[in-house]
Amino acid sequence: MPDLLLELFSEEIPARMQGKAADDLRRMVTDKLVAEGLVYEGAKAFATPRRLALTVHGIPARQPDLKTERRGPKVGAPDAAVQGFLKATGLKSLDEAKIQRDPKGDFYIGLIEKPGRDAIDVLAEILPVIIRTFPWPKSMRWGARSGKPGSLNWVRPLHAITATFGPETEEPDVVKFEVDGIEAGQTTYGHRFLAPAPIQVRRFEDYEAKLLAAKVVLDPERRKNTILADAKQLAFAQGYELVEDPNVLDEVAGLVEWPVVLMGSFEPEFLATPAEVIRATIRNNQKCFVVSDPKSTDKTGKLANKFILVANIEATDGGSTIIAGNERVIRARLSDAKFFYETDLKTKLEDRLPKFEQIVFHEKLGTQAERIKRIERLAAEIAPLVGADVAKAKRAAQLAKADLLTEVVGEFPEVQGLMGKYYALAQGEDASVAAACEEHYKPQGPADRVPTDPVSVAVALADKLDTLVGFWAIDEKPTGSKDPYALRRAALGAIRLIAENTLRLSLMKVAASALSGLSVKTADAQKLPSDLLAFFADRLKVQLREQGARHDLVDAVFALGGQDDLLMIVRRVEALGKFLDTDDGKNLLAGTKRASNILSIEEKKDKRSFDGAPDAALYSLAEEKALAKAIGEVKAEASAAVAKEDFAAAMSAMAKLRPPVDAFFDKVRVNDDDAKVRENRLKLLNEIRSATRAVADFSKIQD
């Protein structure tokens, strides 16, 4: 079956746009093909700084013929309606139409036959539309072509279009179309400097091979692998280790078509600046990698005064001119960073705090200074609950945000918190206080490290809970996919801090305390902590689902009410999940659900509930007595186990209900003819529901 080769050759495409552009090109072309009845076998897109390319293989040579029936007017309809029907269907007369009988009358039916077109003609029709409507985040329109004003919006000036179509065994044809005066053909171009001559290509295999010979690596993954392997090898050959940086790797792979890895250096005195600042300077300004010295006594691996750059050319001087140019820029940028760092050290963190009084955190939640005071107060309250020193927690909360006003963080926002730690240590703060300055932002994502130092945990929880309670109080909650203040991330961070540090604290009490520190007053102050708890429940479901747990079990535990100890909820959910994986658990769940369903029906019918203890004197069957006895024993045993927080034992107690519940439903008719017996048996079913609620609300659990 024929294959399509498409290339859009232009000036340099920004690296950040290349990946999405390749995906968009593949999606748009293949969607159109399928819509036209041309179902393909496979497709793959590529991007380099100067081209987007797509290969689609296994496309049918021709569209299938299409036959459709069109319903027309009733037999005997006015002539105008008949003529309109004939024109729409292409029929010459009503003799060519069928008549379909219908309860509403007889109708004319016209058979429309639409012969399929050659796939190459379909491509010539759809490709120009795709190019003209391509969804670049930013595009431009440039000068005239052949004396006519340009009309195409493209990310950068488009110079050539390659489009061929044909089977592997034959010479492919050019897909003939033009866009803004650019005619599709078989001509592309190699590397801008190393092989700029035009290249004639036929199909993808030929195209990729000729580009490689012309110093263009088409596949971005291959470019990344080449850069990474060569950079590691070059660093190793000089006695160093590459500090890998996936973001820099992605970007430089989008800046070069023929990657050439080189090593430069800078003055050793710059190494007195924190390694993260050096790395941010070199990464942000020159898109280069740093290297570490494995011979360093520093356990973290001290940076070496070397860097690795990626050029787009094989220079005749071995790259010395390119290296010298990068060294000159990096030297200037490191000088700036060193100056910023040394300037910052001259001012203590606490001396920066008054400036926060002029910085608004949120118009309804006050200034940053007010927020810092709230976090300080809340951290002091949380500290005893997490085993942290209260004085250290207050000091850390006071200083944690101060580095936001430093020169280095102003230049490199990504090192906020980290620089706070360095400045705190430099001014002689306690190690736990300094660590909390960095770690109070953590964890910021599912893969981020969770702090374990109690002072860091106290400040991190205070920071996140103040944010959540504050925005809840002013009714700025996440809606749908919108979460401008990252409140979902804050809640997940708090959950991980509590769960992974096995902390015991009442979220309701801490939330209420945080609320009392706000200057803004909310009309639903009483409702806010419980409303926020429901939000935590939703986030906990997400967290447990990612760990393989069932979200309905979280609902079953939260439904008991008053459950705001997240650690206990997690343990209860884990025990419940293990229990439901057993035969006893599955069968007890089925029996409990059966009891709940019967009760729901009868309560609705009688318009009443069946609360209260059953009357033992009305038990006439052994199965009733056995179930009543088992419920009494299980209730006591399960409640005692839950009180001791031994949820596994509580589940084992619940398992004892299975045999009498099974026997009850097998031998006992609940809706007895005697009204008193019926009521008593329904109360006994309610006792089953009540007994299982010692550990969870089984009605919330999905079968």
NUMIVEX-410540 format. One line per field, with one value per residue (C-alpha): residue number from 1; residue in one letter; x, y, z. Coordinates in pm, 1 decimal, decimal comma. Each point is the difference from the previous one (the first is absolute). Layout:
N
k <- NUM ...
r <- a ...
x <- X ...
y <- Y ...
z <- Z ...
This chain:
703
k <- 1 2 3 4 5 6 7 8 9 10 11 12 13 14 15 16 17 18 19 20 21 22 23 24 25 26 27 28 29 30 31 32 33 34 35 36 37 38 39 40 41 42 43 44 45 46 47 48 49 50 51 52 53 54 55 56 57 58 59 60 61 62 63 64 65 66 67 68 69 70 71 72 73 74 75 76 77 78 79 80 81 82 83 84 85 86 87 88 89 90 91 92 93 94 95 96 97 98 99 100 101 102 103 104 105 106 107 108 109 110 111 112 113 114 115 116 117 118 119 120 121 122 123 124 125 126 127 128 129 130 131 132 133 134 135 136 137 138 139 140 141 142 143 144 145 146 147 148 149 150 151 152 153 154 155 156 157 158 159 160 161 162 163 164 165 166 167 168 169 170 171 172 173 174 175 176 177 178 179 180 181 182 183 184 185 186 187 188 189 190 191 192 193 194 195 196 197 198 199 200 201 202 203 204 205 206 207 208 209 210 211 212 213 214 215 216 217 218 219 220 221 222 223 224 225 226 227 228 229 230 231 232 233 234 235 236 237 238 239 240 241 242 243 244 245 246 247 248 249 250 251 252 253 254 255 256 257 258 259 260 261 262 263 264 265 266 267 268 269 270 271 272 273 274 275 276 277 278 279 280 281 282 283 284 285 286 287 288 289 290 291 292 293 294 295 296 297 298 299 300 301 302 303 304 305 306 307 308 309 310 311 312 313 314 315 316 317 318 319 320 321 322 323 324 325 326 327 328 329 330 331 332 333 334 335 336 337 338 339 340 341 342 343 344 345 346 347 348 349 350 351 352 353 354 355 356 357 358 359 360 361 362 363 364 365 366 367 368 369 370 371 372 373 374 375 376 377 378 379 380 381 382 383 384 385 386 387 388 389 390 391 392 393 394 395 396 397 398 399 400 401 402 403 404 405 406 407 408 409 410 411 412 413 414 415 416 417 418 419 420 421 422 423 424 425 426 427 428 429 430 431 432 433 434 435 436 437 438 439 440 441 442 443 444 445 446 447 448 449 450 451 452 453 454 455 456 457 458 459 460 461 462 463 464 465 466 467 468 469 470 471 472 473 474 475 476 477 478 479 480 481 482 483 484 485 486 487 488 489 490 491 492 493 494 495 496 497 498 499 500 501 502 503 504 505 506 507 508 509 510 511 512 513 514 515 516 517 518 519 520 521 522 523 524 525 526 527 528 529 530 531 532 533 534 535 536 537 538 539 540 541 542 543 544 545 546 547 548 549 550 551 552 553 554 555 556 557 558 559 560 561 562 563 564 565 566 567 568 569 570 571 572 573 574 575 576 577 578 579 580 581 582 583 584 585 586 587 588 589 590 591 592 593 594 595 596 597 598 599 600 601 602 603 604 605 606 607 608 609 610 611 612 613 614 615 616 617 618 619 620 621 622 623 624 625 626 627 628 629 630 631 632 633 634 635 636 637 638 639 640 641 642 643 644 645 646 647 648 649 650 651 652 653 654 655 656 657 658 659 660 661 662 663 664 665 666 667 668 669 670 671 672 673 674 675 676 677 678 679 680 681 682 683 684 685 686 687 688 689 690 691 692 693 694 695 696 697 698 699 700 701 702 703
r <- m p d l l l e l f s e e i p a r m q g k a a d d l r r m v t d k l v a e g l v y e g a k a f a t p r r l a l t v h g i p a r q p d l k t e r r g p k v g a p d a a v q g f l k a t g l k s l d e a k i q r d p k g d f y i g l i e k p g r d a i d v l a e i l p v i i r t f p w p k s m r w g a r s g k p g s l n w v r p l h a i t a t f g p e t e e p d v v k f e v d g i e a g q t t y g h r f l a p a p i q v r r f e d y e a k l l a a k v v l d p e r r k n t i l a d a k q l a f a q g y e l v e d p n v l d e v a g l v e w p v v l m g s f e p e f l a t p a e v i r a t i r n n q k c f v v s d p k s t d k t g k l a n k f i l v a n i e a t d g g s t i i a g n e r v i r a r l s d a k f f y e t d l k t k l e d r l p k f e q i v f h e k l g t q a e r i k r i e r l a a e i a p l v g a d v a k a k r a a q l a k a d l l t e v v g e f p e v q g l m g k y y a l a q g e d a s v a a a c e e h y k p q g p a d r v p t d p v s v a v a l a d k l d t l v g f w a i d e k p t g s k d p y a l r r a a l g a i r l i a e n t l r l s l m k v a a s a l s g l s v k t a d a q k l p s d l l a f f a d r l k v q l r e q g a r h d l v d a v f a l g g q d d l l m i v r r v e a l g k f l d t d d g k n l l a g t k r a s n i l s i e e k k d k r s f d g a p d a a l y s l a e e k a l a k a i g e v k a e a s a a v a k e d f a a a m s a m a k l r p p v d a f f d k v r v n d d d a k v r e n r l k l l n e i r s a t r a v a d f s k i q d
x <- 0,0 123,8 180,2 -6,8 307,2 -63,0 258,4 -53,6 337,9 32,5 217,0 83,0 -295,9 25,2 108,0 -292,0 -250,4 151,3 -137,8 -359,4 24,4 110,6 -288,4 -246,7 116,6 -39,7 -340,8 -141,6 110,8 -105,6 -335,9 -74,7 104,3 -231,3 -284,2 46,3 -18,5 376,8 89,1 380,4 230,7 237,4 133,2 297,7 95,6 338,8 132,5 333,4 69,6 -72,1 -260,6 -310,9 -21,1 -265,3 -11,5 -329,4 20,0 -260,9 -243,8 -247,9 63,9 -364,5 -300,7 -272,9 -314,0 -278,8 -365,4 -265,6 -376,9 -181,4 -361,8 -208,6 -350,4 -323,3 -147,9 -228,0 192,9 5,6 218,7 240,9 83,8 46,9 231,6 206,2 35,3 109,9 256,8 140,7 35,3 106,9 -285,8 -141,2 -357,8 -211,8 24,3 354,6 -122,7 -135,4 -321,9 11,6 -317,8 -42,9 -288,0 -7,7 -17,6 215,1 327,3 248,7 350,5 295,8 323,2 302,4 321,2 315,3 306,0 319,3 282,7 370,3 171,2 255,7 -281,4 -146,4 342,9 40,5 -326,2 51,6 371,5 -24,8 -290,1 201,9 300,3 -212,2 -184,1 296,6 -39,1 328,0 -14,4 169,2 35,3 107,9 -77,1 294,3 74,9 -133,9 64,5 10,9 -124,4 -303,0 -48,1 56,1 -316,0 131,4 39,5 280,5 231,6 293,2 28,0 -84,8 241,4 -84,6 -254,6 87,9 -295,5 29,1 -241,9 35,6 67,2 344,8 44,3 -57,6 125,5 -220,4 -199,5 10,7 -318,2 -74,8 -116,8 128,1 -22,6 68,5 200,2 201,6 -53,4 37,3 281,9 283,0 268,4 127,3 322,8 262,6 191,3 2,3 383,0 140,0 -216,7 -228,9 -44,5 -347,3 -80,9 -242,8 -193,6 -249,2 -140,9 65,4 287,9 178,2 -80,8 133,0 319,6 77,2 -60,7 241,1 261,2 -69,4 72,7 -360,4 -116,3 -374,7 -120,9 7,6 36,9 308,4 142,5 -62,1 161,4 301,6 40,7 -33,6 239,9 261,7 -26,0 47,8 293,1 167,9 -42,0 130,8 303,6 93,2 -55,7 -340,3 -364,0 -282,4 -275,9 -300,0 -274,9 -299,6 -135,2 326,0 29,3 -347,5 74,6 342,6 -128,2 -246,8 271,5 230,5 -33,6 353,6 102,4 369,0 92,8 281,6 141,5 80,6 121,7 -31,8 211,3 14,7 -83,9 -358,0 -41,8 -34,4 -353,1 -257,6 -2,7 -369,5 56,5 286,2 -213,1 -298,9 225,3 158,7 -326,9 -218,3 242,0 191,2 -200,7 309,4 61,2 217,0 231,4 99,3 330,3 -26,8 328,9 -156,4 -34,3 -343,1 -255,5 -238,0 265,9 157,3 -29,3 308,8 90,0 -101,0 -313,6 -119,9 -158,9 -165,6 89,1 -180,5 313,1 324,4 242,6 329,8 185,3 -132,1 -260,7 245,2 -171,7 -342,9 135,8 165,5 -323,9 -198,3 268,7 -11,5 -377,9 1,4 283,1 -205,0 -313,7 183,6 154,3 -350,6 -118,6 301,2 -65,9 -367,8 88,4 262,8 -232,8 -278,1 230,1 46,2 -365,7 -148,8 -320,5 -198,8 106,7 -181,9 -333,9 -129,0 -17,3 -268,2 -237,2 -13,1 -58,6 -358,3 -44,2 -367,2 -229,8 -239,3 266,3 232,3 372,0 282,6 99,9 -343,5 20,1 344,4 -138,2 -289,4 237,5 223,8 -292,8 -136,3 344,1 37,4 -334,0 83,8 355,5 -93,7 -225,0 288,2 279,6 163,6 159,1 -247,4 263,3 178,8 -327,3 -92,0 344,6 -7,6 -349,3 113,8 298,0 -131,8 -127,1 275,9 215,7 -275,4 139,9 360,8 185,2 75,5 -362,5 -110,1 228,2 -64,8 -345,0 51,6 249,8 -242,5 6,5 336,0 167,9 -187,6 177,7 342,3 -56,0 -136,4 305,2 230,3 -149,4 32,2 -354,9 -73,0 29,5 -368,8 -106,7 214,3 -132,8 -358,5 68,2 57,1 -234,2 -315,9 -97,7 18,7 -141,1 -95,7 -100,6 -49,6 369,5 133,1 171,7 -200,9 177,8 64,8 158,4 -276,9 66,6 -27,7 -318,8 -159,3 76,7 -94,4 -338,0 -60,5 80,8 -230,1 -288,1 9,6 -24,1 -288,5 -201,5 59,3 -125,9 -287,4 -99,4 -20,4 -172,3 281,7 -24,0 119,1 -268,6 20,2 347,6 70,5 219,4 189,9 131,7 112,5 -230,0 -26,4 378,8 4,9 -254,7 187,1 320,3 -161,3 -134,4 343,6 162,2 -247,6 -7,9 370,9 103,8 -274,2 -135,4 -303,9 -190,3 -354,9 -41,0 -323,5 170,7 301,8 -225,6 -211,4 314,7 123,1 -339,7 11,4 322,0 -156,1 -104,3 -265,9 -323,7 -212,6 -372,8 48,7 272,8 -160,8 -33,7 344,7 213,4 -239,6 -26,4 378,5 9,4 -216,6 257,2 274,0 -208,3 -8,9 376,6 58,6 -196,2 233,3 305,1 -119,7 -118,8 352,2 123,5 -247,3 -270,1 -372,3 -156,1 -334,0 169,1 99,8 -366,8 -102,4 233,2 -73,1 -375,3 24,8 42,6 252,7 287,4 270,3 307,3 143,8 249,1 -275,1 -214,9 282,9 55,9 -370,7 -28,0 298,5 -150,7 -341,9 152,2 183,3 -317,3 -210,5 254,5 -89,0 -300,8 -135,3 24,0 -166,1 -286,8 -54,8 -10,4 -263,1 -205,4 26,9 -103,0 -295,6 -105,6 37,8 -200,6 -287,0 -0,4 0,0 -299,9 -199,4 88,1 -121,1 -316,4 -80,0 136,0 194,5 334,2 51,1 231,2 5,9 92,7 -192,1 -215,9 170,1 -334,9 -119,6 281,2 -158,4 276,5 345,9 155,7 -148,4 139,2 340,7 22,7 -107,8 258,8 274,9 -82,9 28,3 336,3 139,1 -109,5 184,8 309,7 21,0 -59,5 273,8 240,2 -81,0 54,2 346,8 46,2 52,0 -196,5 118,8 -151,8 -320,6 -24,8 60,8 -287,3 -222,0 80,4 -182,7 -326,7 18,9 -134,7 -302,9 -85,1 13,4 -214,5 -251,3 -64,1 -10,8 -261,4 -188,8 -275,4 38,1 -344,6 -193,9 -381,3 7,3 63,1 185,3 231,4 63,2 90,6 225,4 184,5 48,2 146,9 235,6 109,2 64,6 221,2 212,8 42,8 77,2 258,1 196,2 4,8 250,3 261,0 -162,6 -326,8 -32,2 -276,9 262,8 210,3 -41,5 -56,2
y <- 0,0 353,6 222,3 374,9 214,5 359,5 258,5 367,2 175,1 341,4 236,2 -107,6 -126,7 81,5 -310,8 22,5 -26,7 -289,3 -299,1 119,4 110,8 -348,6 -155,7 248,4 -72,6 -374,4 38,1 241,5 -198,7 -340,4 130,5 141,7 -323,3 -207,4 247,1 -49,1 -378,7 -47,9 -217,7 -15,4 -253,0 228,7 353,1 175,0 367,1 165,1 348,5 176,0 372,4 52,0 -258,5 -193,9 -341,1 -270,4 -349,0 -189,3 -351,7 -246,4 250,3 -148,7 117,4 94,7 87,4 -266,0 65,3 137,6 -98,2 176,2 10,5 332,5 21,8 227,3 143,2 -196,8 -155,1 263,8 291,1 337,5 16,3 251,2 -250,0 -279,4 212,0 98,6 -367,9 -98,0 279,0 -89,5 -369,5 39,6 -217,4 73,3 -99,5 -160,2 -329,0 -33,5 40,3 -269,3 30,8 -82,5 -76,8 170,3 29,5 369,0 -65,4 -106,6 185,9 20,4 -132,5 103,7 -202,6 231,1 -155,3 201,2 -155,6 15,8 225,4 -72,2 50,4 234,9 232,8 -6,9 83,5 288,1 137,0 -46,6 82,3 370,1 44,8 -157,5 222,1 316,6 -85,4 -139,7 88,1 174,9 173,9 296,0 58,8 268,9 124,1 107,4 173,8 -40,5 -297,1 43,1 355,8 -103,8 79,7 -298,5 -149,0 -297,9 17,4 -233,4 -11,8 117,3 58,9 -321,8 -67,8 -340,2 -282,1 -359,9 -230,6 -339,2 -292,9 -346,3 -370,3 -127,1 -189,5 301,2 353,1 220,1 289,2 355,0 107,0 309,2 305,4 341,4 220,1 371,2 -44,1 -296,6 -305,1 -345,6 -202,9 -240,5 248,5 56,0 133,5 -131,3 172,3 378,1 23,6 -350,8 -112,7 279,3 -135,1 -114,4 -371,7 -199,4 -256,9 -271,7 -170,0 1,8 -251,0 181,9 336,7 -90,6 -153,7 297,4 244,8 -192,6 15,5 374,8 38,8 2,5 -243,9 -7,8 -186,2 222,4 -307,2 -103,3 351,5 -11,8 -342,2 118,9 312,7 -190,3 -277,6 238,4 235,1 -285,9 -133,1 340,3 64,8 -347,7 44,4 313,1 -169,0 154,1 -107,1 162,8 154,6 -107,9 254,3 -128,8 350,6 124,2 -321,1 49,5 360,5 -44,8 -295,2 249,6 253,9 -216,4 -229,0 -139,2 -8,5 48,7 -17,2 221,7 86,6 343,8 132,1 294,8 138,4 -216,8 297,0 -9,5 -334,3 191,8 81,5 -273,1 -278,4 44,6 365,7 -92,6 -265,6 233,9 269,4 -231,7 -176,1 308,5 222,0 -240,1 -325,5 -190,9 -291,9 10,8 -279,4 -127,4 -117,9 -361,4 44,3 268,9 -75,5 165,9 -281,9 183,5 16,2 343,8 179,3 31,5 326,4 -154,4 0,8 -190,1 174,9 -133,3 163,6 -36,1 -14,3 -188,5 291,6 -7,5 124,0 -283,2 227,2 228,1 316,4 -131,3 -101,4 337,7 182,7 -206,7 40,8 377,1 11,9 -247,5 186,4 320,8 -170,7 -176,9 331,8 140,7 -302,1 20,3 369,6 -65,9 -276,0 201,3 300,3 -214,7 -126,8 354,4 23,2 -235,2 -179,7 157,0 347,6 -57,2 -74,1 360,8 23,7 -269,9 252,4 176,5 -317,5 -124,1 -377,2 26,1 298,4 -188,8 -181,3 287,2 52,5 -249,7 126,0 -90,6 -340,3 -67,1 80,6 -242,3 -276,6 69,1 -31,4 -313,3 -164,1 52,4 -175,5 -289,5 -46,0 -202,7 -221,8 -99,1 -12,7 328,3 259,7 289,4 276,8 -142,4 -41,8 364,9 121,8 -206,7 123,0 358,0 -31,6 -248,9 256,6 259,0 -121,1 105,9 352,8 -94,0 84,9 -362,0 -116,3 306,1 -111,7 -374,5 -64,8 -376,3 11,4 156,4 -183,6 -152,7 341,1 58,7 -304,1 125,2 348,5 -141,3 -220,4 290,2 212,0 -280,4 -128,7 -347,6 -276,3 -94,0 361,7 29,3 -328,3 115,5 315,1 -228,1 -288,1 187,0 14,0 -378,9 -226,2 187,1 -303,1 -376,9 -64,8 267,7 -92,9 26,9 178,5 -208,5 254,8 88,8 375,4 -18,3 -205,3 250,3 300,2 -181,9 -100,7 348,4 156,6 -232,7 7,4 379,4 17,0 -246,4 149,8 353,4 -62,4 -209,7 289,9 240,8 -263,5 -31,7 -377,9 -206,8 -45,9 -261,4 6,7 348,8 24,2 332,3 -15,4 -367,6 -97,9 -362,1 -26,1 156,3 -253,2 -294,3 134,2 16,9 -353,3 -135,7 186,2 -157,8 -350,8 -47,1 138,8 -202,5 310,6 4,4 327,5 122,2 187,4 158,2 149,2 125,6 148,2 172,0 141,8 126,5 159,0 184,4 169,8 154,7 363,4 -75,7 -139,7 -249,1 -49,4 -378,3 -8,0 -301,2 -188,9 81,8 -263,9 -282,3 131,2 3,9 -351,3 -119,1 152,4 -193,0 -316,2 51,7 60,1 -305,6 -208,1 120,3 -79,9 -349,3 -77,3 73,7 -250,7 -261,1 43,1 34,4 345,4 -142,7 -132,4 356,6 99,4 -290,3 111,6 373,9 -72,6 -96,7 369,3 164,3 -159,5 267,2 -196,9 -72,2 -257,6 -204,4 32,7 -134,9 -293,4 -73,4 6,4 -233,7 -248,6 22,3 -61,4 -312,0 -129,6 45,2 -199,5 -308,2 -225,6 96,6 367,1 -40,5 -207,2 224,8 301,3 -177,1 -85,6 350,6 154,3 -237,8 105,5 370,4 -41,9 -174,9 265,8 283,7 -149,2 -68,5 335,0 178,7 -211,1 50,8 357,8 -74,0 -132,9 -324,6 122,6 -136,0 -336,1 -308,2 -187,5 -331,2 -148,8 21,2 -217,8 -326,3 -146,1 -117,1 207,7 320,0 -79,9 -95,4 323,4 215,5 -167,6 39,2 370,6 68,2 -175,8 155,1 350,8 -19,8 -163,3 232,3 314,9 -101,5 -66,5 335,3 175,7 -154,9 98,8 -365,9 2,7 -341,6 -147,9 195,3 -153,3 -348,6 60,4 109,0 -327,1 -189,5 151,7 -171,8 -350,2 121,7 265,8 -262,3 -238,2 273,4 91,4 -369,1 -104,1 309,7 189,3 363,4 123,7 -236,5 8,2 94,2 377,8 -14,1 -279,4 189,7 318,4 -195,7 -164,4 335,9 135,6 -298,6 92,1 351,6 -152,9 -159,2 342,6 155,8 -267,3 43,5 378,1 -56,8 -14,4 152,9 81,1 -309,7 160,5 231,1 -292,0 -100,8 -367,5
z <- 0,0 -69,0 252,1 50,8 66,2 105,0 103,4 82,0 -22,7 165,2 196,4 356,8 202,6 375,1 189,6 245,0 -287,0 -193,5 191,1 0,1 -363,1 -107,4 195,5 -147,7 -355,1 47,5 162,8 -254,9 -305,8 131,7 126,9 -344,5 -170,0 217,7 -52,6 -375,6 32,0 -38,5 297,3 33,6 168,5 188,9 27,0 158,3 16,5 55,1 66,7 -35,3 38,5 -372,4 -92,9 93,7 -163,8 -12,7 -142,7 -29,0 -134,2 -116,7 -150,4 -252,1 -356,6 -37,8 211,4 17,6 -205,0 214,1 -34,6 204,1 -3,6 19,8 102,7 -218,5 3,3 26,5 -309,6 -148,0 150,2 -183,3 -310,5 160,3 276,3 -254,1 -217,2 303,2 93,7 -353,2 -8,2 340,8 -83,2 -361,6 -126,3 -343,8 81,7 269,6 -191,2 141,3 359,6 229,6 195,6 369,2 188,4 336,0 251,2 -84,3 -374,9 -293,7 -55,7 -285,4 76,3 -215,6 -14,4 -19,8 -123,0 63,1 -161,3 203,8 -108,6 -29,3 334,4 -153,4 -109,6 349,5 146,0 -244,1 137,4 373,9 43,8 -96,5 241,4 282,0 -71,8 -9,7 323,6 194,6 373,3 80,3 340,9 -170,1 -373,7 -244,5 -349,2 -211,9 -330,6 -349,9 -230,1 -375,6 37,0 209,2 370,3 229,1 148,5 199,6 376,6 106,8 297,8 -214,9 -377,6 -184,7 -287,7 -146,7 11,9 -80,3 -63,7 -171,7 -14,0 -144,9 63,8 98,0 -326,6 -224,2 -44,6 221,6 -141,4 122,7 175,7 -204,0 192,2 94,5 306,9 -23,2 -319,0 134,0 -218,7 150,0 -149,5 79,4 99,7 351,2 147,9 236,9 279,1 -35,7 8,0 -49,0 -295,3 -122,5 -356,0 -114,0 35,0 -212,6 205,2 -88,2 308,9 374,3 14,6 -280,7 159,6 345,7 -139,4 -225,2 283,5 221,5 -276,7 -15,0 375,4 122,6 270,0 -58,1 309,9 313,6 224,5 -193,6 37,9 375,0 33,2 -197,9 211,7 326,8 -98,9 -142,1 298,6 246,7 -197,9 -27,6 373,2 86,0 -226,0 198,2 337,1 71,0 14,1 -191,6 214,0 -204,0 -63,9 -199,5 -61,6 -149,1 -201,6 -149,3 -87,4 -158,0 -204,5 -147,1 -76,5 -210,7 -301,0 24,4 368,0 78,7 368,5 132,6 344,7 134,2 334,8 238,1 283,2 317,2 227,1 -126,5 178,1 327,3 -119,8 85,3 -257,9 -73,5 -90,7 -234,1 -161,0 -39,8 -149,9 -255,2 -81,3 -34,7 -188,6 -224,7 1,1 110,6 236,0 310,9 113,5 342,2 133,2 124,6 186,6 219,1 371,9 -6,9 25,1 -233,6 -272,2 -27,0 -330,9 -214,3 -174,4 -332,5 -212,2 -305,9 -294,6 -314,4 -330,7 -332,2 -214,2 -42,8 20,5 -187,3 311,0 212,9 156,2 182,9 -124,1 105,0 340,4 51,0 -81,8 250,0 265,3 -42,0 52,6 288,3 173,0 -10,3 124,9 282,9 101,0 31,9 199,2 232,1 57,1 75,6 245,2 183,2 14,5 147,5 275,2 129,4 109,0 259,3 -88,5 284,5 -111,7 -328,4 165,5 32,9 -379,6 0,9 160,7 -337,7 -202,3 -36,8 11,7 -102,6 18,5 230,1 203,9 77,9 -44,1 -6,6 344,9 137,7 -162,9 149,4 347,4 -57,5 -109,6 300,5 242,5 -169,3 -16,8 375,1 57,0 -232,3 133,7 314,4 -212,6 -228,1 258,2 -99,8 224,3 24,5 7,7 -304,3 -189,2 69,2 -106,4 -319,7 -87,0 58,7 -238,4 -257,0 -251,8 47,4 -289,0 -241,3 36,9 -76,8 -320,4 -89,4 30,2 -194,0 -283,5 36,2 156,1 -24,8 292,3 248,1 329,0 -80,5 24,1 323,2 140,1 -112,5 142,1 327,0 44,6 -88,0 278,2 254,3 22,2 135,7 -264,0 39,6 -46,2 -312,2 -139,7 54,8 -205,2 -297,7 77,8 99,9 -369,4 -30,2 -125,6 -316,3 -203,8 18,3 -69,9 236,3 324,9 323,6 289,2 309,9 235,4 251,3 -29,7 -379,3 28,5 240,3 -222,0 -321,1 144,2 137,5 -338,0 -194,1 247,8 26,1 -379,8 -15,7 285,2 -126,2 -349,9 131,8 224,1 -295,2 -216,3 -254,6 -34,4 -297,1 -264,0 -273,4 -152,5 138,1 307,3 -23,9 356,0 -20,1 287,6 -114,8 9,8 348,1 127,4 -151,2 152,8 344,1 -39,9 -90,5 290,9 241,4 -147,2 -71,2 337,7 178,1 170,6 228,6 -13,6 -39,6 -326,3 123,4 305,7 -194,6 -270,3 265,0 157,9 -337,2 -61,8 332,2 -110,4 -310,2 1,5 -260,8 140,2 -186,4 39,7 2,9 265,3 167,8 -325,7 -142,2 179,3 -93,2 -356,9 -22,2 142,4 -290,9 -235,6 180,6 -39,1 -377,4 -10,4 218,6 -250,1 -274,6 213,0 96,2 -352,9 -127,7 257,0 -124,3 265,3 -76,0 27,8 118,6 312,9 87,2 -38,3 222,6 279,9 -29,6 3,5 367,4 82,2 227,2 -188,2 -22,1 105,9 -343,7 122,8 163,1 -311,3 -215,7 236,5 18,0 -379,4 -33,3 246,6 -166,5 -343,1 121,3 168,5 -313,4 -199,3 210,5 -53,6 342,9 -91,5 -338,9 138,8 301,9 -234,9 -211,5 309,9 143,6 -331,2 -18,8 348,4 -90,5 -320,5 178,6 270,7 -254,9 -180,8 314,6 161,5 -311,5 -8,5 370,3 8,6 316,3 116,3 190,2 271,7 348,4 145,8 -119,0 251,6 77,6 106,2 -362,5 -133,7 -114,5 -215,2 98,5 -279,8 146,9 343,6 -138,8 -201,4 296,2 224,1 -263,0 -53,6 373,3 23,6 -317,9 95,2 329,7 -147,2 -303,6 208,1 242,6 -286,5 -164,8 332,9 9,3 -367,7 -86,7 -323,5 -110,5 317,1 -62,1 -346,1 142,7 239,4 -290,3 -180,3 275,2 -121,3 -336,2 95,2 203,0 -262,1 -277,3 205,7 84,5 -363,7 -93,5 257,6 117,3 -182,2 105,7 -108,7 220,9 0,9 366,8 7,9 332,9 -119,9 -323,4 190,7 234,5 -288,2 -174,2 324,5 -1,3 -354,0 125,2 268,5 -276,6 -158,5 337,3 88,1 -322,9 46,8 277,7 -274,7 -311,9 -172,9 -218,0 -205,9 -156,4 -121,3 -362,3 -79,1
